[in-house]
Amino acid sequence: MVLIPDRLTRAEESEWVETMLERLARRETRRRPSDDTLATQASRLSAQYLDGRAEPSSVRWVDNQQARWGSCTIDDRSIRLSDRLRGMPPWVIEYVLLHELAHLLVPGHGPDFWALLQRYPRTEQARGYLEGYSDATGSPATDP
């Protein structure tokens, strides 16, 4: 249902509804990126924060990760992000994606790994968001 002022003509009403639907579609696309969009984001994040050195073979959403936000298989260079991230702020998704990209360069969570992640200005904020989300929802998700 769409509520609009009575004073609009049918043509104005049609135009207004079309404009609002386009805005909602653009917003939804930003909040729920596709696999192709994730791959594009991965390339941009790698270039911006990892000197372009992290090159995954694939990046995709998966629906079977209930205890992780993302995962990376170093052998085949694939990255998977949990569907549960869809709809979260873009900077949270970027952080998880960058976290997994960093694993292509440094497998563990040692000082070298965290030094890479500190290049992303919203690392601590994103980690706090994910921790707060997990606490609030009782979900078992760990740091990516």
Secondary structure as UniProt FT lines:
FT   TURN            6..7
FT   HELIX           10..31
FT   HELIX           35..49
FT   TURN            51..52
FT   STRAND          58..62
FT   STRAND          70..73
FT   TURN            74..77
FT   STRAND          78..82
FT   HELIX           83..85
FT   TURN            86..87
FT   HELIX           90..103
FT   TURN            104..105
FT   HELIX           111..117
FT   TURN            118..119
FT   TURN            121..122
FT   HELIX           123..137
//
